[in-house]
Amino acid sequence: MNRKYYLIDTENIGDRWYDMPKKIRRKDRIITFYTKHHSRHLEKFMVNQVHNPKILWLECTAGTNALDYQLMGVLSYLIAKHPKSSFCIFSNDKDYQNTIDFWKSRGIKIRQKGFEIVNKKKAKKRKEQSKKDKDEKSFLPEVVTPTTSQGNMIVGQEKLTEEQYVIEIARSISVSDLKEWYQSLTALLGQEKGRNWYLKIREDASIQASLSKYYSQEEAFRGIHLIALVLNYHDLDVAKAEDAYKIIRSHNRKNLKAIHADFDKKFGKESPQRYYKVLRPLIQIIKKK
């Protein structure tokens, strides 16, 4: 059967695929990958579509890149069972590209499709709403933070408000990468607060536009700053951020034992387990910065 399989990374594209079931052929299938942290919008959509034969719902274990790995595992199974079918991964995540290239080189019909952050109708509606809402106009206050010797802003030891932490994350993470925003927010503020902020940012184009102006173009600064934010939030020494950054960057991102060992050596007198524990969820992101 010449069937097409559409694999949905809901952590990355949110609800921007909901019109797909109406557009695909009856024999094609949508495989939806989600975790317990899914949005209320997905919950409502799932209730309405749970009996739709075109959609298969797969709940995944939550964690850093966990959904991605589970999606690729199911993809490999489907390719082995149905090598003549075609496959499409719906996600803006660039990490799938190597997997796609691998299967393409072996004659498999596979591609990836991304989505714009918002469509024109939603953007217009949210723009009108933000004009009426005074709180949205003053959503994020400007934050003035200390500077390095090169003049780059870097967070200090003083505690920030939640809004200020969000702004400071924006200096290190581009608003175009919502997956990294989710990981950073939950690692910094905890699962509940982090997820609430993530949903607020993901669903509002005006907030994304406000945050985008803070993004730094300097690679090393982005990584060090993100580390400093985490250390600040957990009452650890922010001055150690650069040392932690160098250790993480000096190893392969999968070599966690080596990173942990170097943390023990460097911060042996200053709770090395705690430094590693709070930074562990962001090691992959920091390696990219």
N, C-alpha and C positions, 0 to 999 in steps of 0.2 A: 504494500500500500504506500502510495506517494504522500505520506503524512508529514506535516510540519509541526515541530515542537517549539513552543515559545517558553523560555525559562525566565521567570520574573524575579529580579533581586529587589524585593520590596524595601529593604533597608536603604537602598540607594535611590530608587526612583519614586518611592512613596505611592501616591494614588494616581499617578499620571498615565496609567495603563487601563483604567476602568472601562473604556469604550471598546477595548479589543475584542471581548467575546462576541460583540455584534458584527465585527468586521471579518473574522476568520471563518474558514469553511467548517462545515459540520464535522468533518473527519479529523480536523486538526485539534491539537491539544495545547492548553496553557498550563504550565506547572508553576505554581506560586510558592515561593520560598519565603517564610516569615518566621519571626521569633515571638516569644512571650511579650516583647516590648513593642509590639505592633500598635499602630495608631487606632483611635476610635473610628476613624473613617474606614479603615480596613475591616474592622470588626463589623460595622454595619453592612459593608459591601459583601463580606463573607456570608452573613446571615441571609442576604437576598440571593446569593449565587451558589449556596452550598450544594444545591441539587443540579447545578448546570453540568451536563456531561462533558462539556468542553474544558472544564477547569479541574485540575487536581491540586489539592491543598497539602503542602508539606511543612509542618512545623519543625524548625531547626533549633539546635542547641545554640544559645546565645554566647557571645564571646568575640574577642578580636579576630576578625576574618573568618569566624566559624561558619557563618552562612555561605560565604564564598566557596569554602572547601567542600561543603556539603552539596552545593549546587554543581560544582565540577565533578563530584563523585557520581551524582545522578546522571549528569551529562554523559560521562564515560560509559555508564551502564546502558543508557539509551542508544548510544552509538554502536556498542557491541551487539545489542539486540536488533537494531534497525539501521544498519549502515547505509541504506539507500534513502533514508529520510533526510530532511533538512532541518537545521536547528538555528535558533536565534536567541541570544542572551539579551534581555532588556535591562540595561544598566549603563550608568555613566562612568563606572569604575574602570580605569585603564588597566588594572591588574589582570583582567581576563585575556588581554591581547596575546600573551605567550601561549596560552591554552588554545586559543582560536587558531593561531599560526601553526601550532603542532598538528591539529586535526586537519586543517586545510592542506598541509603538505602531504597528508595521507589520503587525499581525495574526498574528504567529508565536506558536505555542503553546510557551512556554518558561518555565521556573522554575528555582529553585535550592533544593537541599536540603542542610542541614547535619547534622552528627552531634554527639552528646554526646561529651565527651572519653573517657569509658569507660562501658561498660554496667554494670548492677548486679552481674551475676555476676563480672565481672572485678574490679570495685571490692572486692567482698567477699573474693575470693581474694587480692588484693594486700594488703588490710588484714591478713589472717591471716598472710601471709608476712612482712610488715613487723614484726609482733609477735615473730616468731621470730628475726628477723635483727637482731642487736645493732648491726651496722654501719649498717643503715638508720635505726635510732633516732637515731644521732648523725651522720647523713649530712651535714648542712650546719651548720658552726659559725657562731655569731654573729660578724659583722664590725663592728668599731667604726671608723668612718672620720672624717676631719676634717669640720667643718661650715662652711657659708657664714655670712655675717653674719645671714642670716634663720633660721639654725638648721637648714638642710637638710643632710643628709649628702652629701658629695661626695668622690669618690676622690682621694687625694693622689698624690704622685710615687713612693711606695714600692711595690715590686713585690708582687703578691698571688699566692696559690696558685690553682690552677685552680678549686677549690671556691669560693674567695672571689670570683673573677671571675664565676662563675655566679650567686652571690647578688647581686652588684652589677648584673648585667644585669637581674635580677628587679626592681630598683628602677625600671627604665625600660621594661621590656617585660612586658605582662600574660601570664600563663600560658595565657590563653584564645586567644592568637594564636601558634600553634606555627610558622607560617610566618616570622614576624618573629624568633622564637627561633632558627630554623635559620639565617637570614641573619646574625643577630648573633653566634651562636656560631662559625660558620665564618669570619666576617670577623675575629673577635677571636683565636680559638685556632687557626685554620687548618682546612683541609677535614677531615682525619682526626680530630683531637681534637674539633673542633666537632661533627662528625657523630656521633661516639660519645656525646658529652654530650646531643645532641639526641635520639637514640634512647632513651637512659636516662631522660630527662625525659618524653618522649612516652609511654613504655610504663608509667610508674609514677605512679599517682594520688597516692600518699603524698608523693612528691617534689614534684609540682605543688602540693599543698596546703601544703607547707613553704615553697615559693617565693612563693606568692601573698601572704603576709603582708608581703612587703617592698615591694610595688608602691606607688609614690608617686602621689598624686592631683594633684600640681603639674605642669602641662604643661611649662613652661620647664625646670624641674629635670630632668625625664625626658630631654629632649634634650641638655642640657649634660652631664649625668652620663654618658650613653652615649658622647658624644664624648670626655669625660675618660678613660673606661675604655680606649678604643681608643688614645688618645695615651699613656696610662700603659703599656700593654702593649708599644707600639712605641718606648718610651724617648723620646718627644717631650714637649714642655712642656705639662703638664696645665693650667697657668694660661691657655693659649690657647684652652681649650675654649669659653668664652663668646663670644669673638670669632669662632671658627669656626661656632658655632651661629647667630649673627646673620647671617653671610654666607650660610649655607645657607638660612635662613628668608626672606631678602630676595629670593630668586629662585624662579622656577618650577622644580620638581624636575627638569624635562626640560632646563633650560637649563644644562647642565653646563659649557659653555665660559665662561659668565659667572661661575659659581661658581669655576671654576679660575682665571680671571683675577683675581678678587678675592682669592683665596688668595695669588697671586703678589704682589699689591700689599701685603697685610697681613703676610705672612710671608716677604717677599723675602730677608731676611738669615738665614732659619732653615729652609732646605730646603723651600720651598713645594711642590715636586713630591711630597715624601714625605708632607706633611700631607694633600694632596689624595688621594694614592694610597691611604692607609690608611682614609680616611673615605669614599671613593667608593662602596663596596658598601652603605653605610648611609644614603646621602643621602635616599632615598625614605622610610625609616623615620623619620629625624630630622625630615623635613618634617611628619610626622604628629604628632610629640610636642608 
